[in-house]
Amino acid sequence: MASENSSNPREHFLAGKRFLREENMDRSLRAFEKAFKEDKDNADYMSYYGMLKAIRGGEIGLGLELCTRAIKKEFFKAEYYLNLGRVYMAAGNKKGAIKVFLKGLKFDPQNEDINKYLVELGFRGRPIIPGLDRANPINKLLGILLRRVIPGLFRKKES
């Protein structure tokens, strides 16, 4: 574990991720802040620090700026879209969060966290039989069956 006086940003970052998994947001924020202040150009540190500053520190603007900058540096990392989506959620912007999460799924279609947040936000894909209304009992039954019995069948496959 990184000591308080350690100046190894990677150690702080890994500690921050561990605290985040443990849902200790205050310690996670402090660890990510130390990592970011040591290396402000690192996209990992930028993304996670920005996300925590927004959801824990209430600094939505800073969170949006840092998470967006991280994506511009490394656009192919789904976790950056996850972090930006969480900032949008903290800002109360459900549509923005869904849009960002869907972009993240293009790089990692099986990302459990992104899929979990999409379900939490009430995002639903197209009806199974497009010609029928979503509320049609046939579409509802097929949707439930396919989601439970054959999950991922209708998701885009990685190229």
C-alpha positions, -999 to 999 in steps of 0.1 A, spaced: 0 0 0 12 35 -8 24 54 22 12 89 28 45 104 17 51 81 -12 54 98 -46 46 67 -67 15 77 -86 9 41 -98 7 29 -62 -18 57 -53 -38 48 -84 -40 11 -76 -49 19 -40 -76 42 -53 -91 14 -74 -90 -9 -44 -108 17 -22 -133 22 -51 -141 -16 -52 -146 -14 -14 -169 16 -19 -147 38 3 -152 69 -18 -133 93 4 -101 73 5 -105 65 -32 -108 102 -40 -77 110 -19 -56 83 -36 -67 92 -71 -60 129 -63 -24 120 -53 -18 100 -84 -32 127 -106 -12 155 -90 20 135 -95 12 128 -132 -14 151 -147 -10 137 -182 -19 101 -174 -53 93 -188 -61 67 -161 -54 91 -133 -73 118 -151 -104 97 -157 -107 83 -122 -98 115 -104 -124 134 -125 -151 108 -119 -145 108 -81 -143 147 -80 -177 148 -96 -196 120 -77 -179 125 -43 -167 161 -44 -197 175 -63 -174 191 -89 -193 181 -120 -176 205 -143 -141 193 -134 -153 157 -137 -167 163 -172 -135 181 -183 -111 154 -169 -131 124 -181 -135 139 -215 -98 147 -218 -90 111 -208 -112 98 -236 -96 121 -261 -62 107 -251 -73 70 -252 -107 68 -268 -107 29 -269 -109 24 -231 -144 14 -221 -137 22 -184 -132 59 -194 -167 59 -208 -180 42 -177 -164 70 -156 -178 98 -178 -212 81 -177 -211 81 -139 -203 118 -140 -234 124 -162 -254 104 -137 -241 125 -108 -252 156 -128 -287 141 -133 -282 138 -171 -297 104 -178 -297 108 -216 -260 118 -216 -251 89 -194 -269 64 -216 -252 78 -248 -218 76 -232 -223 41 -218 -234 29 -253 -202 44 -268 -182 25 -242 -199 -8 -251 -186 -4 -287 -151 -10 -272 -161 -36 -247 -196 -51 -254 -194 -74 -223 -185 -47 -198 -205 -57 -167 -204 -23 -150 -217 -4 -181 -244 -30 -187 -254 -28 -150 -257 10 -152 -277 9 -184 -302 -15 -168 -303 7 -137 -311 37 -159 -339 18 -176 -323 16 -210 -339 -10 -233 -329 -22 -267 -351 -25 -297 -382 -48 -294 -375 -84 -305 -401 -82 -333 -397 -47 -346 -431 -47 -364 -449 -52 -331 -452 -26 -303 -428 -30 -273 -458 -36 -251 -472 -64 -272 -474 -96 -251 -454 -116 -277 -426 -91 -277 -426 -90 -239 -425 -128 -236 -398 -132 -262 -378 -104 -247 -379 -120 -212 -372 -155 -225 -342 -144 -246 -328 -122 -219 -329 -150 -194 -323 -180 -215 -298 -168 -241 -282 -136 -228 -260 -118 -252 -275 -134 -283 -286 -102 -298 -256 -81 -287 -232 -70 -313 -202 -93 -317 -167 -80 -315 -151 -76 -349 
